[in-house]
Amino acid sequence: MSIRSFIICLLTISILSPQANAQDRPIGQWRSHMPYKSAVGVAVDDVTVYVATKNSFYTFSIANEELTTYSKVGGMSDVGMAKIGHDKLTGTTILAYTNSNIDLFKNGNFYNIPDLKIKTVTGTKNINNIYTEDGLAYLATDVGIVVLNLDRNEVKETYTFSKNSEDIAIRSFKAAGTYYYAATGKGLYRIPKSNKNLQAFSEWEALDTSKSFIAMATINSQVFVTMSDSLFALDSDTLKHVYTSTDSSIRNINNGVNGIWIVENYDSNFRGSLFKMAPDYSFADTIKTPGFATEVVDANDNEKSIWIADEFTGLKRRTGQGELFNTVLPEGPQGVSNFDISVNNKELLVAHGGYSDIYVPLGSRSGFSVYKEGEWDNYPTSTYKPFGDSVFDISNIIKGPAGNIYAGSHTGGLFILKPDGSYEYYKQGTFISPSSTGSTLYRVSGLAFDNDGVFWMTVFGGTPNELVARTLDGQWATFSIPVLRAVPHAAIHLTVDDQNQKWFATGSGGGCIVYDDNHTPADKTDDRYRQLLAGEGSGGLPENEVHCIVNDKTGSIWIGTNDGIGIVSCPGDVINGTCEAEKRIVQFDDFAGYLFQNEKVRAIAVDGGNRKWIGTNNGVWLISEDGDEILERFTKENSPLPSDNIQKIAVDPATGDVYFGTELGLVSYRGQATDGGEEHQDLITYPNPVPSGYGGTIAIKGFAENADVRITDISGQLIYRTTALGGQAVWDGKDYTGKRPQSGVYLIFGSNKDGLQTATGKMVFME
């Protein structure tokens, strides 16, 4: 194909398909959506600041303030940071995780060292401190000093301290003068650097065996060690007391320029203090921080910068003796928990609260977050004034037809945020009944709009009303369902079916209830309901503890329980007693059984192709429309999932993005299916043109639902045929012989179910 012809083809496509490149991500690509405000460690070289947060890792370019974030999507082996260190000699950043895993980061690449993580020991394996010297990293851990060779990306050796058959936890390791020092939970030890037998604990000299130290720092050859309330300096081989904390709140001490930094909590209002102590034990500097600092580093730059990792407000910087100020943080949600997710048309709402498996609130102050067009807006209870101090555990969230955001607290009622920034807040003295589990708790537990546009919510233990509706004229109606439950009037979750019936779980083993208000929420005289429990004749559920309820595209209700999934294919007949849930028998490989038998099904989401995304305590499955085929399987071991404990799954019908909310963070996956309408839209193909050597999936979006899709060459010869998954067709880019088509122009044709509507498009394969 000549260059001129190729350019003409591109021009033709750009004219006929102006949105051809609007789909910005290929099928199967992951994204991480982690919070970045909880910094636990910081390290600096001459040009870059390396920041570890509780859930993530990022770098900050000092010259241009450019941020670069990293996650499992980009090569990290784990989530949940504990400590960070940096070796200037090799340009290596050492990332230590809370589960004892270790990554080395250099030249933009990650190298995993899982030795400590997989090591079997009695007790804990926490990594408490990182020190680097001469291309080696010394990790102070609960099981000894682990030495890494940073050139070879491997463990060099381990120094184990043991006394009376008991391992001694190493809290910090440093070098000073001609000695190595180890501060432990049972005193302070040292050994000459020249000693050839560093691994022998008997060779280490005990300078103190009575104190439990938490950290160590040095000024040149001078050594400081600290307990939580007292700081000591090593003076003529004797520990000399030099400082006492007034409230026993010393958290850390760090090496500084011409002094050491003492990191303390300041008070109970999440404020901290940093004091710089000079070699003569006088105080040379003081910094007050708005949050709890965890680590501080002096930078050797012209501005005499001080970098502070803060547990609540992120990375801080002070230059010279100036004011402390915030640095630019990467875009991210407010909290790590993602207990509820609502997404539509590229706008994501995330509730960061939650409750335990026995419905005990977790006390989260993270509020909720909104993600749109690549930016996050966060509404934490600590700084968002309308919340005050009383709205904890936002555990349910949806967006209404008028653009209002409805956020339900599992302790403090209902909050409604309007597009103009005004709000409504309902708690005591309103239509929300206090919970039977506590008279000061107003536990909103489920939110939904029905098919008539009426807003509904459930209240957990709402004595006496567990179901609430706001009618179209703005009046509130309350409902009490006389069904016995372990927790009186317990109602949790909420789903509306195609018949406008309301489905909710009862919690604590009470199955679920289907409620029909007969389209008249203001009139209770025509209402009906039925409780579904486990067992034939009682409702047919697999188990009585219900975790999620969804309505699929055929009108069937899928119910996730402690022991698999029940499917109600005739929900309109349930209240009459002529329909129950089905425990569907499926066969995967050589094994047949009930659908997800023995699995705690915590989340179910339906994509544009009516396929089901299933979340459990063991990761995620994508199954076919009827559940008889496993299409995808994701765990934290084979994917960027932060955790196998799935809290919520939501699918964006416009893009096909699937959001997985876990206890350790949020990630998304570009799925194959989008919602399709009754009519075709402008077709969008990605990638287009298809690059030479491209081996990924080609996506074509904009078809009517489940359209017949055909791809031909320019002469009309059929190359590929498929059915759209909702409104999107996918193709692996190979013809029926399994070969990649020749370079050139290919035509796309789509027709709806009755063949009366057609859509056309073009794509180009490059040489």
N, C-alpha and C positions, 0 to 999 in steps of 0.2 A: 504493500500500500504506500503510495507516495506521500510525502509530507504535505503537499498541497491538498490532496484528498482527505488526509487526516484532519487538517485544520478546518476544511469545509464541514466534515462530520461534527467536529466540536462546536462549530458555529451553529449548525443545525440543531444540535441538542440544546445549546444554550438558549436558542430562540423558542424551541418547542417546549422545553422543560426548564423554566427559569428557576425552579427550586431544586434542581438536580443535586446540588451539593448541600442542601439545608440540613440533611441528617448528618450530624457531626461525629458520630461514633460508630464503629463497626459492631456487628453482632458479636456477643461473647466478651466484650470488653468490660472490665471492672473499674469501679471508682471507690475511693475511700473517703469517708466523711467524718473525720475525727475532730474532737475538741482540742484546743491548743493552749488553754489558759492555765492548766495545772502543771507548771514547770517543776520538775524534781531535780534537775541538774543542768549545769552549763559548763562549757569548755570553750576556750578561745585560742586561735592561732593569730598570725599577723593580719589575716584578711577576712576570716570567717568566725562567726559565733555558732557553736553547735549546741542545740537545745533539746533536752529530753523532757517530755511531759509524761504524765501518768499513762497516757494512752498512745503517744505518738512521738515522732522525731522530726525536727526540721533544722534547716540552716538559715543563717541571716548574714548576708554580705554587708560588711561594715561600710564599704565605699559607697554602694548605691542602694543600700537597704532592700536588696532583692531577697525575697523569701523563696525557699524551695522545700516542699514537704515530701515526706517519704512514708511508706506504709508497706504492708504485705503485697499490695498491688504493684509496688515498685521494686520489690526484691527483699524486703525485710522478712525475717523468718518467723517473727512472732509479734505480739502486742503486749503492752503493759511494761513500761520502763521503770527501772529501779535506780540505776546509776549510769553516768557517762564519764568518759575520760578521753584525752586526746594526746597523741604522741607526735611532736613536731618533727622528730628525726625521720620517721617513716611516713608521716602524713596520714596516720591511721586514727580513726575515732572508734573507741570501744564502747559498744552499747550492751548494757547488762539488763536483762529482763527480770521481772519479779518471780518468774518460774525457773530462774537460774540459767536460762538460755543465754547465749552470747553471740553477737554479731560484730564483725569488724567492717568498718566502712572506710573505703579509700578509693579515690579516683572515680567516684560515682557508683561504685559497685559494693555489694555486700557479700561477706564471706562468713558462713555460719560455723560456729564451734559449739556443738551440742553436748560435749563431753560431760560437763557438770550437770546439765539438765537430765540426762539419761542415767547418771550415776545413781546406784542404789545405796542409800545411806540410812542410818537411824537418826531421825530428827530432821531439822531444816537445812536448806542449802542456800540461804540468802546471800546475795552479793552486797557487801556493806560499803565498799570503798574501792577506788581504782587509782593506782599510782603508776606512772610510766617513767622509764629511764633506759637510755641506750638501746632503744628498739625492743624493749621488753615491757609488758604490762603486768603489774602485780595486783591481783584481785583478792582483797580481803573478804573472806566468806565465812560462813558458819562451820565449814568443814576444813578450813585451813587457808593457806595462801596459794592461789592458783597462778602460775606464771605462764604467760603467753608469749610466744615468739611471733612478733608482728610481721616479720619478713616472710616467715614460713606459714603463717596463718594456722598455728597449731599450739596445743598445750605443750610446754617445755618440761615442766615438772610441778610438783605440789609439795608444799611444806605443811605437814600436819602436826598440830600441837595437841598433845594428849597427856592427861595427868590422872592417875588412879583409874585408868581404863575409861576415862571420860574425855571426849573431844572438847577443846577449848575454842569458842567462837572468836574469830579475828575480826575486830571492828574497824581497824585501820592499819595501813602499812605505809611507811615512809622511809626515805633515806635522809640522813643528816651527817655531815662530816664523813667519817670512815666507817659508819655503822648503818645497818638496817634496823628499824624499830617496828615492833608489832604491838599495837594497843588492843587489848582483849577484854572479854568479860570477866577475866580473872587476873588482871594486872597488866604490867608493862614489861616487855622483853626486848633484848637487842642481841645483835651478833655482828662481828666484824665483816665487812664486805669481802675481805680476803679469805674468809673461811671457805674451804672447799666442800664442806659437808653441811650446807644450809638446810638440807632436808631432815637432819637429825635434831629433834627437839632438845635433846640433851646438850647440844652445843650452844643453845640460846641462853643468855644470862638473864635471870629474873631480877628486874629492878624494883618491882612491886608485885605482890600476889594477893593483895587484900581488896583492891578497888575494881569496880566494874566500869570500864571506860567505854565511851560511845564514839569518840572521834579523836583525831590527832592532827597537828599542824606543825610546821617548822619555819623558822627564820634562819637562813643560812645553816649553821650547825646547831642551832638552839631548838629544843623539842618542847612542845606543849601537848598535854593530854587533858581531856575533860570528861567529867561525869555530867549528869543532867543538871546538877546544881553547883558544881565546883570545878574550877580550872586550876591546873597545876603546870609548873615549868620544871624541867629537869635541870637542876643546878648542882654541879659537882657530883653527878650520879645519884642525887637525892631529889625526890619530888618535893617541890616547894609550892605551897598553896598561894595563888596570886589573885583569885577572884571568886566571889560567891554570887550566884544569881539570886535575886530577891524573891523569885517565885519558882525556882527550880525548873526553869524552862529553856535551858540551853539545848539547842537542837543539833548544832554542828559547829565545828571550827574549821577554817580554811586558810591555806597559805595566802599571804598578801605581799605587796611591795612594802618593805620596811615595817612589817608588822603582820599579825595574824588577825583574821576576822572572827569575831564571836557572833554566832547567829542565834537569836533568841525570839521566843514569842513575847509580845508586849502585853497583850491583855486578851480577854475572852471575846473581844469584838473583831477577831481576825486581823490583828495588826501585829507587826513585828519590829524588832530593832536589830541593827548591826553595829557592833563596836569594833574599832580597830585598836588592838593593843600593841604598843611598841616593845622593842626588846627590853626596855627598862621597866616594863609592866605598867606604864602610864597609858592613858587612852588618848589616841591621836585623832580619832574621827568617830562620828556617830551618824547613822542613817536610820530614819524611821520609815517603815514600809507600810503600805495600806493592807498588805496581806502577810501570810506567814512565809518568810524566806526559807529556802532549803539549802541554797549554796550560793557563794559569791566568789567572783574571780576578778582580780586586777589585771587589766590589759596593759601591755607595754607599748602604748601608742602615744602620740603627741598630746592627745586630749586627756591622758591619764584616766581613761574610762574605767568604770566599775560596772560589771555585769552581774545581775542578781536574778536567780531563779526563784520565782514566787509560786507557792502552791495554789493560790487562789486567783491571782491576777496576771500570771504569765511572766514573760521576760521583761526586766527593768534595766535601765541604764542611767548612770550618773557620770558626767564629765567633770573632772577637776573637783572643785568644792561647790559645784552648782546644785540645782534642784534635781531630785530623782524624777525621772519621767518614763512613761510607758514606751515600749518600742512597738512597731507595727507587728501585729499578730497575723498568722495565716487565717483565712476564712474558715470558720468551722462552727458547729453547733455549740450550744451552751454546755450540754452535759454528755456523758458517755452512754447512759442508759437510753434506750429507745423503746419504751414500753408500749407506745402506740404511735402509729404512722398513718397519715392520710395524704394521698397524693392525687393530683389531677391536673392535666394540662401543664406540666412542667413546674408545678408549685407543690412543694413538700412541706407538710406540717409534722413536727415531731414533739411528742410529750415525753419529758425526761423523768417523770416520777415513777411510781410503781408500788407494788405490794408483793408480799411473799406468797408462797403456794397455799398458805392458810389465811391469806387476805389481810395480813398485818401490814399497815403502811410503812414505807421505808424511810420516811423523813427527808426526802429529797427537796432541796431548795433550788434546783436547776430550772424550774419552770418549763417553758416550751420554746421552740425555735422554728423559724420559717425560712425555707431555702427557695430562692427564685432567681433565675438568670445568673447563676454562679455566685450569688451573695447570700450570706446568712444574716437574719435579724433575730436577735436573742432577747428573751423576756425572762430573766432570772428573778426569783423572788427577792434576792438580796438587794437588787438595784432598781428593779422596775416598780416604781412607787405605788401603782394601784394594788399590787399584791400585798404590800406591807409585810408583816411577819407571820401572818396567819395562813397563807395559802401554800401548803406543801403538797408534794406528790401529785402534780398534774399528770394524770394517768390515761386520759381520753381526750381526743382532739379531732375536730372536723371543721370544714368550712361550709357555711350555708349558702343558699342560692343568691342572697343579697350581698355576699362578700364578707359577712361576719365570721369571725373565728370563735368557735365554742370550745372552751377548755374545761374539762371536769377534773376537780381535785378529789382525791380519795380521802381527804380529811376536811376540806374547806369549801365545799359547794361548787357553784357554777360561775365561771367567768366568761363574759362575752366581749370580745374586742371588735369594734366597728372599723370600717375602712378609714374613717376620718380621725381615728385615734381615740375617740370617746369609747366608753365602756359601760357595761352593766355587771353587777356582781350580786349574787344571791347566796345567802347562807342561812343563819338562824332567823327565825321569825318570818320565813317565806314558805313557799310551796314545798321546799325540800325538808323532809322530815329528819330529825336527828336519828342517828343509827342505834339499833338495838345493841350494838357492841360498845357504845359509849355516847352519852348524852351530849357531848361537845363535838362529836364527829358528824359531818355532813358529807356522806361518801358517795359522790356521783361516780357511777361505774360503767355507764354506757351511753352513747350519743348516736342519734340517727335522724334523718329526715325521711318521712314516708312518701308514698307515691303522690299524695295530695299536697305536698309541701309543708306538712305539719311537722314541727320539731318535737322529738321524743327523747327522753332520757330515763335511765334506771338509777335507783339509789340502793346501795348495799345496806340491808338492814334498816330500810327507811320506815321506822315505826310511826304511823301505820301504813304509809304509802311508799311502795317500791317502784312505781311507774308514774311518770309525769309527762304531760303533753302541753305544748303551747299552741293554741288554735290559731287559725289564720287571722282572726280578729284580735290577736294578742292576749287572749285570756289563758290562764293556766288551769289545767285540769289534773287531778291526782287520782291514782287508782290503787286499790288494795286487793290483792289476789289471795283468797283464803286457802292457800296450799301449805301444808306443813313442811318445814325445812329445819335443818340443824341450827341455822341462824335465822331467827324469825324475819320474815319479809326480805330475805336476801335476794338481790337481783344483780346480775353482772353481765356485761356485754350487751349488745343490742343489734339486731339485724331485721330488716324489713323484706318480706318476700313479694313475689309478683302479685299476690292477692291482697297486698297491703296489711298482712298480718305481722305482728311484732313477735320476734323470737328472742328470748334471753335465757341465760343460764341462771341457776339459783345458787351456785356455790356450795361448798361443803357437802358434796355428794347428793344434791337434790335434783339432778338431771336438768331438764330445761322446760320452759313454759312457752307455749304459743298463745298469743292473745289477739283477738279480733275485736276491734272497736266499731266495726261496721261503717267505717268512714265518718263516724260521728263522735269524736272525742268528747264533745260537750254533753253527750247523752249516754249514760252508762246502762240504761235499761235494755239495750239491744246487744250488749257485749257478751262474748263467749271466750272460753279459754280451755286449755288442756295441758296437763303436765305429762312429759315423756320421761320414762325411767328405763333402766335396763331390763331386758327380759321380754319374751314374746307375750303380748297381751297387755304389757305395761308401757309400751312405747318403742321397744325394740332397740334401745341404745346399746352400744357395746359395753358401756360402763357409766356410772352415775355422776362422775366428776367431769363436767363439761368445761373446756377451755376456750373454745372458739366456735362460731356459727357463721357460715357464709351462704349467700344465695348465688347460684351459678347462672350461666347464660341461658339455660333451658328451664329455669325456674325451680330446679332441685335445691334442697337445703343440705349442705354438708356440715356435719357436726363432729368436731374433734374432741376426743375424750382421753382419759388416762389409759385407755386400752384400744386405741385405734379410732376408726372413723365410721359413723353411721350416716347413711344417705336417705333422705326423705324425697322420693320422686313424685309424690302426690300431696304436696303440702296443703292444698285446698280441702283435702278430705281428712286431715288429721284431727281436727276438733270434733268431727262427726264420729270418730272412733273407727273409721274404715281404712285408715292408712297409718303405717308405722315406719320407723326407720329400718333400713336394710343394712345388715352386716354383709357387705359384698365379698364374695370369695374370688380371689384373684390368684393367678399363677405367675411367679417370677422365676425364670430358669426352671429348676426341677422341683420347686417348692410351691405348694398351694396353701392358702390360709386366708383369714379375714384381712381386709385392707388395713394395713399398719397395725396389725395385732401386736400387742405387747409394747407398743410405742406410745409415749405421752405426746399427743398431737397438740401443740401449743398455738399454732398459727396455720391458717389456710388462706390463700389468695387465688383468685381466678384471673387468668390473662385473657387477651383478646381472642385467642383460639379456644377458649373454654377449658384450657388445660389447668391443672391445679398445682400450685406451689405449696408444699407441705413443710412446715417447720416443727422440729421436735427438739428434744435434748441431745439428739445425735446428728444435728445438722439439717440439711435441706434436701428435699426431693422435688423434682418436677415430674409429674405423672400425666398420662394422656387423659383425654376428656372423661372417659369412663373409669379411669384408674387402673386399667389392665396392663399398662406398660410404663416402665420407668424410663424417662427420657434424659434426665440429668440427675446427678448426685453430687452434692457439694458438702465438704466438711472443712474444718480448719486445717486439716492435713493436706488436702488436695486443691485448696482454693484460698483466696484472700479472706475468707470468713474469719473474723477475729475470735469467734467462739462457736462451739456447737450448740450452745444454749440459745435457741431462737426465741425472741420475745414477740416479734411481729413481722409480717411480710405484707408489702403493699406493691401494687403494679400500677405504673402510670399508663393509662390507656392510650395516651397520645404518642408516647415514645417507645413503649415496650420496656422501659427501665423497671427492673424489679429491685425493690429496696428491702434489705434484710436488716432488721433491728435485733442486735444481740446485746447481752449484758456487758460486753466489752467494746461496743462501738457499732457504727452504722456503715454498711457498704452497699453499693448498687451494682447491678449486672444488666447489661443491655440484652434483653431477651428478644426472641424471634417474633413475638405476636403483639399486635396493636389492635385496638378496637376498630371495627369496620362499620360504616354506616350503611344506609339503604342505597346510597348512590356513590359512585366513584368520585374521587377528588383528583387534583393534579398529582401525577405519579412522581415520587421522589426516589431516586436510586442512589445507593451508597455502597461502595465507591463508584464513581462514574466520572471520568473513564476508569476502567479497571486496570491498575498498573501491571506491568510485566512482572511475572513471578508471584503475583498476589495469590495466596492460598487460603484466605479467609472466606467468610460467608458474605454473599451479596444480598442486600436487603432492598426490596421494592415496596414502598409504602404508598397508600392512597386508594386502595381497592375497596369496593363494596365488600361487605362481610362475606367471608368464605368464597370469594370469587374464584372462578376457573382461570388460571394464569398460564399463558403459553409464551415461549421465547423462540423466535425463529431467526434464521439468517436473513440477509437482505433479499434473497430470492424466494423466501417463504418456506424454506425447509425447516421442519420442527427440530429444535435443539433440546428443549426441556419443557416439561409440563408439570404443574403442581396445583394445589389448592391453597389459597391464602389462609394464613393463620389469623383469623379476624380480618384486619385490613392490611396485612403485610405478608408478602411472599418472600421466601428465602431460597437461595440457590447456592450450591457449593462451587459454581463456576465451571462445572464439567458437563459434557454432553452425555448421551446415553451409552457411549462406549467408554466413559470414564476419562476422557481426554479433555484438555483445555481447548476451547474453540480457537480458531485462528484469529489473528488480529483483524479488526474491522468493526462494522456497525451491525448491531443486532436489535431486532424489533421486539417490543413487549406488547402483548395483548391480554386484556382481562375482560371477563364478562360475568355478570351477576348470575344468581341461581336460575332465573328464568330466561337468561340470555338476551334480555331486552336492552340492557345497558352495557356499554363497552368502554374500555379505557385503553389508550395506546401510549407508548413511550419508546425511547431508544436508549441504548447504552453502547459504549465503545470498549473493545478490548485492545489494549496497546501491545505492541510487539515486545 
